[in-house]
Amino acid sequence: MNLLEKIKSLSTAHANDVVTMRRHIHANPELSYQEFNTAKYVADQLKSFGITPTEGVATTGVVAEIKGKNPDKKIIALRADMDALPIHEANDVPYKSKNAGVMHACGHDVHTSSLLGTARILNEIKNEFEGTVRLIFQPGEEKNPGGASFMIREGVLENPAPASIIGQHVFPLLPVGKIGFREGMYMASSDEIFLRVIGKGGHGATPELTIDPVVIASHIIIALQQVISRNASPKQPTVLTFGKVVADGATNIIPNEVTIAGTFRAMDETWRKEGLKKIESMAKTLAESMGGKCEVKISHGYPFLQNNPQVTKRIRQAAEEYVGKENVVEIDITLGSEDFAYYSQVIPASFYRLGTRNDAKGITSYVHTPTFDIDEDALSIGPGLMAWMAVKELGL
């Protein structure tokens, strides 16, 4: 049996255990930067495989290394995220979330359990490859400024620096068994915008005695779309969306202020900075021209994610070897964001997609929804696939 066949065999053999781990994590979700029990579970699983983890990295992160023969020859890194979302789960499944209002609606339970499965496989074949694989289980992917930034600050990409890093994410638009790749620009930067429009409240029947922040806020929301339509290049993917507007008045009460919250997405760091400046300037100036005031707060989030072409070519070839060329597909850019982008700004990185959809089983919901779930057949593929990518990236 060659190494590829051995990894496939181990991935299949351990699949039920990976499903069990996934279900445990899914049933016990924890929000960003609060993953204390999840981190302990991850560390305990690694120990049970004979791997010694380093706990408490960036508070709730876990890091471990699997050393093959000649461990200093080359080092690469594999990453998974562990946090859940503030969503109340609507699925009626045995592993439904036990924490009301918290749910693994983005597949981080899959990423974590899959990487644990990969770790187990790699540890069992460590005498058959050269180099070192660093495992990174990080907190806080779902919340600014992103747990990856803290992990990098703690030195997970140092002493020594990995030659490359690989990340995996579920993809509910892709059928189970399919794997998606894209070279170069892939995901957008993400910044959160908070506006506080201040006017002068009063009676709805005497608007002349007020400075109506509702009207000002309405003008600001419409006007700021010009940042996209008349400032961004039509060739430059950009999104500005406001999803929350609070005007706490009544049918006959004009409030003193209105708050607005939204997100700005871009795929170019220069335009990202320019766009944010224009948003702030336009919001303030427009409010002042109408007699009010607008306070602008910007929470700077993740940079755009760029998949290193060389790394992506190599792991794509590994995927073709593992699942067959017919099951490897090209995926389009997305204005979604991922804090894996931080790693891609430091070392060569590639972020690929694991198909988890199954129409026949009714598993079709998108991420960040109360009904998101996966076809767990993906967990018989994901661990071995990443293990094979890792040994190939080490230079097998």
C-alpha positions as CSV (number, residue, x, y, z in Angstrom):
1,M,0.0,0.0,0.0
2,N,1.5,3.4,-1.0
3,L,1.2,6.4,1.2
4,L,-1.8,7.9,-0.6
5,E,-3.7,4.7,-0.2
6,K,-2.7,4.5,3.4
7,I,-4.0,8.0,4.1
8,K,-7.2,7.3,2.4
9,S,-7.6,4.1,4.4
10,L,-6.9,5.9,7.7
11,S,-9.3,8.8,6.8
12,T,-12.1,6.2,6.2
13,A,-11.2,4.3,9.3
14,H,-11.3,7.3,11.5
15,A,-14.4,9.0,9.9
16,N,-16.8,7.9,12.6
17,D,-14.6,9.3,15.3
18,V,-14.3,12.6,13.4
19,V,-18.1,12.7,13.1
20,T,-18.4,12.1,16.9
21,M,-15.9,15.0,17.5
22,R,-17.8,17.3,15.1
23,R,-21.1,16.5,16.8
24,H,-19.7,17.2,20.3
25,I,-18.3,20.5,19.2
26,H,-21.5,21.4,17.3
27,A,-23.6,20.6,20.4
28,N,-21.4,22.7,22.6
29,P,-20.7,25.9,20.7
30,E,-18.9,28.9,22.2
31,L,-18.7,32.5,20.9
32,S,-15.6,34.2,19.7
33,Y,-12.8,34.5,22.2
34,Q,-14.9,32.4,24.7
35,E,-13.8,29.0,23.3
36,F,-12.4,27.7,26.6
37,N,-14.2,24.3,26.7
38,T,-13.7,23.8,22.9
39,A,-10.0,24.5,23.3
40,K,-9.7,22.0,26.2
41,Y,-11.6,19.4,24.1
42,V,-9.2,20.0,21.2
43,A,-6.2,19.7,23.5
44,D,-7.5,16.5,25.1
45,Q,-8.1,14.9,21.7
46,L,-4.6,15.8,20.6
47,K,-3.2,14.2,23.7
48,S,-5.2,11.1,23.1
49,F,-3.5,10.8,19.7
50,G,-0.1,11.1,21.4
51,I,0.4,14.7,20.3
52,T,1.5,17.3,22.9
53,P,-0.4,20.6,22.4
54,T,0.5,24.1,23.6
55,E,-2.6,25.6,25.2
56,G,-3.6,29.2,26.0
57,V,-2.2,30.7,22.9
58,A,-3.9,34.1,22.5
59,T,-6.0,32.9,25.5
60,T,-8.1,30.2,23.8
61,G,-5.9,29.1,20.9
62,V,-4.2,25.7,20.7
63,V,-1.0,24.9,18.7
64,A,0.8,21.6,18.2
65,E,3.5,20.1,16.0
66,I,3.8,16.8,14.3
67,K,7.5,16.0,13.5
68,G,8.3,13.6,10.8
69,K,11.8,12.3,9.9
70,N,14.3,15.1,9.6
71,P,11.9,17.6,11.2
72,D,14.0,20.7,10.5
73,K,14.0,20.1,6.7
74,K,10.7,22.0,6.1
75,I,7.7,23.2,8.2
76,I,4.2,23.9,6.9
77,A,1.1,24.9,8.9
78,L,-2.5,23.8,8.9
79,R,-5.3,26.0,10.4
80,A,-8.8,25.6,11.8
81,D,-11.1,28.0,13.6
82,M,-13.2,27.1,16.6
83,D,-15.7,29.8,17.4
84,A,-19.5,29.8,16.8
85,L,-22.1,32.5,16.0
86,P,-24.8,34.2,18.0
87,I,-27.6,32.4,16.1
88,H,-30.4,30.2,17.6
89,E,-30.3,26.8,15.8
90,A,-33.5,25.7,14.1
91,N,-32.3,22.2,13.1
92,D,-33.9,19.2,14.8
93,V,-30.9,16.9,15.0
94,P,-29.4,14.8,17.8
95,Y,-26.4,17.1,18.0
96,K,-28.4,20.4,18.1
97,S,-26.8,23.2,20.0
98,K,-27.2,23.0,23.8
99,N,-26.4,26.7,24.2
100,A,-29.4,28.8,23.4
101,G,-28.7,31.5,20.9
102,V,-25.2,30.1,20.0
103,M,-24.7,27.9,16.9
104,H,-21.9,26.5,14.7
105,A,-23.6,28.0,11.6
106,C,-20.4,28.5,9.7
107,G,-18.8,25.1,9.9
108,H,-16.1,25.8,12.4
109,D,-17.0,22.6,14.1
110,V,-16.3,20.8,10.8
111,H,-12.9,22.7,10.4
112,T,-11.8,21.8,13.9
113,S,-12.9,18.1,13.9
114,S,-11.5,17.7,10.4
115,L,-8.1,19.1,11.5
116,L,-8.1,16.8,14.5
117,G,-8.7,13.9,12.1
118,T,-5.8,15.2,10.0
119,A,-3.6,15.4,13.0
120,R,-4.3,11.8,14.0
121,I,-3.5,10.6,10.5
122,L,-0.3,12.6,10.3
123,N,0.8,11.4,13.7
124,E,0.3,7.8,12.6
125,I,2.4,8.2,9.4
126,K,5.0,10.5,10.8
127,N,7.8,8.1,10.1
128,E,6.8,8.2,6.4
129,F,7.4,11.9,5.7
130,E,10.1,14.5,6.3
131,G,9.6,17.8,7.9
132,T,7.1,19.3,10.5
133,V,3.5,20.1,10.4
134,R,2.3,22.9,12.7
135,L,-1.4,22.7,13.7
136,I,-3.1,25.9,14.5
137,F,-6.5,25.9,16.2
138,Q,-7.5,29.5,16.5
139,P,-10.2,31.5,18.3
140,G,-12.3,34.4,17.1
141,E,-12.6,34.1,13.4
142,E,-16.1,35.6,13.4
143,K,-15.3,38.8,15.3
144,N,-13.0,41.8,14.7
145,P,-10.1,42.1,14.8
146,G,-10.0,38.4,14.1
147,G,-8.3,35.7,16.1
148,A,-5.7,35.1,13.4
149,S,-4.2,38.5,14.1
150,F,-3.8,37.5,17.8
151,M,-2.3,34.1,16.9
152,I,0.2,35.8,14.6
153,R,1.1,38.3,17.3
154,E,1.7,35.3,19.7
155,G,4.2,34.0,17.2
156,V,2.5,31.0,15.5
157,L,4.2,31.9,12.2
158,E,7.7,32.2,13.8
159,N,10.5,30.0,15.2
160,P,10.7,29.0,12.5
161,A,8.3,30.5,10.0
162,P,6.3,27.9,8.0
163,A,7.0,27.8,4.3
164,S,3.3,27.9,3.7
165,I,-0.1,27.6,5.4
166,I,-3.3,25.8,4.3
167,G,-6.8,26.5,5.4
168,Q,-10.1,24.7,4.7
169,H,-13.7,25.9,4.8
170,V,-17.0,24.2,4.2
171,F,-18.9,25.3,1.1
172,P,-22.7,24.6,1.1
173,L,-22.9,25.6,-2.6
174,L,-20.6,22.7,-3.6
175,P,-21.9,19.0,-3.5
176,V,-20.2,16.7,-1.0
177,G,-17.2,15.1,-2.7
178,K,-16.2,18.2,-4.6
179,I,-13.3,20.4,-3.7
180,G,-13.0,24.1,-4.8
181,F,-9.9,26.2,-5.5
182,R,-9.0,29.6,-6.7
183,E,-5.6,31.2,-7.3
184,G,-4.9,34.8,-6.5
185,M,-7.5,37.2,-5.2
186,Y,-10.3,35.3,-3.5
187,M,-12.1,37.0,-0.6
188,A,-12.7,40.6,0.4
189,S,-11.5,42.8,3.2
190,S,-14.2,43.5,5.8
191,D,-14.7,46.7,7.8
192,E,-17.6,47.6,10.1
193,I,-19.1,51.1,9.9
194,F,-21.1,52.7,12.7
195,L,-22.8,56.1,12.2
196,R,-24.5,58.2,14.8
197,V,-26.6,60.9,13.2
198,I,-27.4,63.6,15.7
199,G,-30.1,66.2,15.3
200,K,-32.8,67.8,17.5
201,G,-35.9,65.9,18.3
202,G,-39.4,67.1,18.8
203,H,-43.1,66.7,17.9
204,G,-43.8,65.1,14.5
205,A,-46.4,67.9,13.8
206,T,-43.8,70.7,14.2
207,P,-40.8,69.5,12.1
208,E,-39.7,73.1,11.6
209,L,-38.7,73.2,15.3
210,T,-36.5,70.1,14.9
211,I,-33.4,69.0,13.0
212,D,-34.7,65.6,11.8
213,P,-32.0,62.9,12.1
214,V,-34.2,60.4,10.4
215,V,-34.3,62.4,7.2
216,I,-30.6,63.1,7.5
217,A,-29.8,59.4,8.0
218,S,-31.9,58.5,5.0
219,H,-30.0,60.9,2.8
220,I,-26.7,59.6,4.1
221,I,-27.6,55.9,3.4
222,I,-28.6,56.8,-0.2
223,A,-25.7,59.1,-0.8
224,L,-23.1,56.8,0.4
225,Q,-23.9,54.3,-2.3
226,Q,-22.2,56.8,-4.6
227,V,-19.0,55.7,-3.0
228,I,-19.5,52.5,-4.9
229,S,-21.2,53.7,-8.1
230,R,-19.2,56.8,-8.7
231,N,-15.9,56.3,-6.9
232,A,-15.0,52.6,-7.1
233,S,-13.8,51.3,-10.5
234,P,-16.4,49.2,-12.2
235,K,-13.6,46.6,-12.4
236,Q,-13.1,46.6,-8.7
237,P,-15.5,44.4,-6.7
238,T,-16.9,46.5,-3.8
239,V,-19.9,46.3,-1.5
240,L,-21.3,48.8,1.0
241,T,-24.3,47.5,2.9
242,F,-26.2,48.9,5.9
243,G,-28.1,46.3,7.8
244,K,-29.1,48.1,10.9
245,V,-30.9,51.4,11.4
246,V,-32.3,52.5,14.8
247,A,-34.5,55.6,15.0
248,D,-36.1,55.3,18.4
249,G,-38.9,57.7,17.9
250,A,-42.6,57.1,17.4
251,T,-45.4,58.0,14.9
252,N,-45.4,61.5,16.2
253,I,-42.0,61.8,17.8
254,I,-38.8,62.8,15.9
255,P,-35.9,61.4,17.9
256,N,-32.7,63.2,18.8
257,E,-30.5,60.7,17.0
258,V,-30.4,57.7,14.6
259,T,-27.7,55.0,14.6
260,I,-26.7,53.1,11.5
261,A,-24.4,50.1,11.2
262,G,-23.1,48.4,8.1
263,T,-20.2,46.7,6.3
264,F,-17.7,47.8,3.6
265,R,-16.0,45.1,1.5
266,A,-13.2,45.6,-1.0
267,M,-10.6,43.5,-2.7
268,D,-7.8,46.0,-3.0
269,E,-6.0,47.5,0.1
270,T,-5.4,51.0,-1.5
271,W,-9.0,51.4,-2.6
272,R,-10.2,50.0,0.8
273,K,-8.4,53.0,2.6
274,E,-9.7,55.5,0.0
275,G,-13.2,54.2,0.2
276,L,-13.4,54.4,4.0
277,K,-12.1,58.0,3.9
278,K,-14.8,58.9,1.4
279,I,-17.5,57.3,3.5
280,E,-16.5,59.2,6.6
281,S,-16.1,62.5,4.8
282,M,-19.4,62.3,3.0
283,A,-21.4,61.2,6.0
284,K,-20.1,64.1,8.1
285,T,-20.4,66.7,5.4
286,L,-23.9,65.7,4.4
287,A,-25.1,65.8,8.0
288,E,-23.6,69.2,8.6
289,S,-25.1,70.6,5.4
290,M,-28.6,69.6,6.8
291,G,-28.0,71.2,10.2
292,G,-27.0,68.0,12.0
293,K,-23.9,66.1,13.0
294,C,-22.7,62.6,12.2
295,E,-20.1,60.7,14.3
296,V,-18.3,58.0,12.4
297,K,-16.7,55.0,13.9
298,I,-14.9,52.4,11.8
299,S,-14.0,49.0,13.1
300,H,-11.2,47.8,10.8
301,G,-11.5,44.2,10.1
302,Y,-9.7,41.6,7.9
303,P,-7.6,42.4,4.9
304,F,-8.5,40.8,1.5
305,L,-7.5,37.2,1.1
306,Q,-5.0,36.2,-1.6
307,N,-4.3,32.6,-2.4
308,N,-0.6,32.2,-3.3
309,P,-0.7,30.8,-6.9
310,Q,2.2,28.3,-6.4
311,V,0.8,26.9,-3.2
312,T,-2.7,26.7,-4.6
313,K,-1.4,24.9,-7.7
314,R,0.4,22.3,-5.5
315,I,-2.5,21.6,-3.2
316,R,-4.9,21.5,-6.1
317,Q,-2.8,18.8,-7.7
318,A,-2.8,16.9,-4.4
319,A,-6.6,17.2,-4.3
320,E,-6.9,15.8,-7.9
321,E,-4.7,12.9,-6.8
322,Y,-6.9,12.3,-3.7
323,V,-10.5,12.8,-5.0
324,G,-10.0,12.6,-8.8
325,K,-9.6,15.5,-11.2
326,E,-13.3,15.4,-12.0
327,N,-14.1,16.3,-8.4
328,V,-11.9,19.4,-8.3
329,V,-13.5,22.6,-9.5
330,E,-12.7,26.3,-9.9
331,I,-14.6,28.7,-7.7
332,D,-15.3,32.3,-8.1
333,I,-14.3,35.3,-6.0
334,T,-16.5,36.2,-3.1
335,L,-17.1,39.4,-1.2
336,G,-17.3,37.3,2.0
337,S,-14.3,37.7,4.3
338,E,-12.1,35.5,6.4
339,D,-9.4,36.2,8.9
340,F,-7.3,33.5,7.3
341,A,-6.3,36.5,5.2
342,Y,-4.0,37.7,7.9
343,Y,-1.9,34.6,7.4
344,S,-1.8,35.2,3.7
345,Q,-0.3,38.6,4.3
346,V,2.6,37.1,6.1
347,I,3.5,33.8,4.4
348,P,2.4,31.9,1.2
349,A,-1.1,30.7,1.9
350,S,-4.0,28.9,0.3
351,F,-7.6,28.6,1.4
352,Y,-9.8,26.0,-0.3
353,R,-13.4,24.8,-0.1
354,L,-14.8,21.5,1.0
355,G,-18.1,20.6,-0.5
356,T,-20.8,19.8,2.1
357,R,-24.1,20.1,0.1
358,N,-26.5,17.2,-0.5
359,D,-29.8,18.1,-2.2
360,A,-31.2,14.6,-1.8
361,K,-30.8,14.8,2.0
362,G,-32.2,18.4,2.1
363,I,-28.8,19.8,3.2
364,T,-28.8,23.0,1.2
365,S,-28.8,25.9,3.7
366,Y,-26.1,28.6,3.4
367,V,-23.7,29.5,6.2
368,H,-24.8,32.0,8.9
369,T,-28.4,30.7,8.8
370,P,-30.3,28.8,11.6
371,T,-30.7,25.8,9.4
372,F,-27.1,25.4,8.2
373,D,-25.8,21.8,8.4
374,I,-23.5,19.6,6.4
375,D,-23.5,16.1,4.8
376,E,-21.2,14.4,7.2
377,D,-19.8,12.2,4.4
378,A,-17.5,15.2,3.9
379,L,-15.8,14.2,7.1
380,S,-14.6,11.0,5.6
381,I,-12.8,13.1,2.9
382,G,-11.6,16.3,4.6
383,P,-9.1,14.9,7.1
384,G,-7.3,12.6,4.7
385,L,-7.4,15.2,2.0
386,M,-5.6,17.8,4.2
387,A,-3.1,15.2,5.4
388,W,-2.2,14.3,1.8
389,M,-1.9,18.0,1.0
390,A,0.4,18.4,4.0
391,V,2.8,15.6,3.1
392,K,2.9,16.8,-0.6
393,E,3.6,20.3,0.5
394,L,6.4,19.0,2.6
395,G,7.9,17.7,-0.6
396,L,7.0,14.0,-0.7
